[in-house]
């Protein structure tokens, strides 16, 4: 079975409609199940909540409880490369590697985690930095830059690297699909909320088209 992790219902909403998802449980996380007409197996969708701890816990729960064959984490993100035409608002990307930007042990930064890129091959690719705190405020953004150079990543979110790390520990393939809503700047929070509905719809279409191609 393929398991999908979204941070929020707003991000997951369009995808849930496509697969006619129904709620099967709400503890310890909201869990829904659905599928495509020609699907061999149904999909499990978990709404984990915002942040690395919630994302990591949901990933481990899905793997242990449902023996997932693959984890797909989808949702919105910001970009720190606003001057690049390769990373603009509204784009949906396949993450090639993810790293925890605000985590380290005794001054040693976390190593990036390679993500599965065997699905959604037509998507442009980007590197993801995951933080516990949003980087909209200048203070947090400067702290983020000091801990991890912007050159180490193109996109920023609050869940992806945690999902990828737990999946890797369990030797489960993990795919990250991220849609850009903002430039991770001071007005980024406003842009995020404004662009989230359209970007979430784009993410849903990308997921459905990719699953159809692979005959899931």
N, C-alpha and C positions, 0 to 999 in steps of 0.2 A: 504493500500500500504506500502511496505517496502522501506525505503530510505537509500541509501548508501552515506557516506561521505568519500571522499579521499582528502588528502591535495594537491596532484599534479597529473597531467595527467600521468606522468611516473609510479606512483604507481597504478593508476587505469587502465592503458592501457590493460593489459591482460584480466582483468575482463570485460571491455567494449567490447572486441572482442568476448568473450564467449556469451554475451547476445545481440550481434548485436545492440549495442546502437547507437542511433542517437541524434544529438543535437536538443533540443527544445527551448533553450534560453541561452543567455550569460550574462544576467543582472538579479539580482545583482551578481549572481555567474553563472559559466558555469553549465548548467543543461542538462542531457542526459537521454533518456528513452530506455529501452530494456527489454528483458525477455527470459525465457526458452521456449522450444517448448510446454511443458506441463504445463506451468505456468497458474494459474488462474488469476493472476494479473501481470501487468508489474512492473518493478522496476524503481525508480528514482535514478539517480546518480548525486551528486553535487560535484564539485571540488571547495573546499573552499579556498585554499591557505594555506600557512604555518602560524602557530601560534594560540594561544588560542583565541584571539579576533575574528579572521576570522572563526575559527571552531565554536565558540559559536553563532556568528551571522548567520552562515549557518544553524545550527541546529534549531534555533528559526524560521528562515524563512521557512524551510521545514515543520515544525510542523504547523505553522500558515497558510501557503499557501496551503499545500497539505494534511493536517490532517493525518499525518503518523501514522501507527499502530505500527511501530518499526523503530528504527534508528540503523544502523550498521556502525560503523566507522572502516575502515580497512586501513592498511598502515604499513610502516616499522618503526622500533624502534632500539634502542641500548639496551644493557644489562649491568648492573653494577655488575653482578655475573658471571664474566668470568671464575672463577675457579670451577663453578658448572657444572656438566654434564647435568643438567636440563635446562640450558640456554646457548645454543651455536649458533653461526652464522648459518643461514639457517633454524632455527626452526620457526614454526608458532604456536602461543599460543592464548588461550582464556583468556582474562583479567577478573579476579574475582573482583578486586576493583581498583579504580583509585583515585589519589590525586594530587592536584596542589602543586608541590614541592617548588615553589618560591612565594607562596602567603600566606599571613596571615594578620590578623587584630589586631593591638595593641599587636603584639608579639605572638598572638595565631594562631597556624597553622590550615590550613583548614582540615576538617574531610574527610576521604576517602569516596568515593561514591561506593556503591555496584553496580555491573553491572549484567545484565541478562546473565545467563549461561545455559539457557534451550535449546540453539542450539549449534551445534558443540561440542557435549559432549565428543567425542573421543580425543579432543585436550588436550595437557598439559596446565596447568593454571599458570598464573603469575600475580603479582601485578604491576600496572603501576604508574610511577611518571611523571607528565607532567610539563614542564618548558617553559617559554617564550624564554629563551636563550639555545642554544645547550651546552652540557657539555663536548665538546671535549677539550676546553682549560683548563689547570690546575686551573686558577683563578676562572672560572665559576664552575668548578667541586668542588672546595673547598668551595665556597659559598653555593653551593647546599647541600653539606654534613653538613654544619653548620646549615642550615635551616631545613633539614629533613634527619634523619639518613638513610643510604643506606639500613638498615635492614627493613625499611618501604616499600621497593619496590624492584622489580627485573628488571623491564624494564623502559626505559625512552623514551619519545617522546615530541612533542610540540602541540598536539591537543586533545588527548584522554579524559583526565579528564574534559576538557571544554565541549566537546560533552556530556559526561555522566552527568555533572551537569545540563545543560540546559534541557536535556531529563528528568531527575528526577524531576526538577521543574514543568515540564508539564505533569508528570505522564505517560510518554511514555517509554516503555521498550527499553533499549539500550544495544547493544552487541558490544564489542570491540575485534577485531581480529588484532594481531600485529605479524609481521615477523621480526626476528632479522637480522640486517645487519652488526652490529659492536659492539665493547666492550666499547663504549662511552669513548675512550681514545684519546690521542693526534693524533694517526693515524686513528681515527674513521671516520673522514670525507672522507678520501680516501677509506676506506673499504665500507662506505655507498654507494658511487657512484659505486664502483666496483660490489658490491653484489646486488644492488637494482633491476636490471632486473630479476635475477633468483628468488629472494625472492618475488618479485611482482607476478611472475608466480605461485609460490607455494601458495601465498595468494589467487589468483584467483581460483585455483583448489579446495582449501579448501572451499571457498565460494560456488562454484558451486555444489560440492558434498554434502555439508550441506543443500543447498536449495533443491536439488533433493530428499534427504532423507525425508525432511519435506513436499515434494510435493507442493512447492511454484510455 
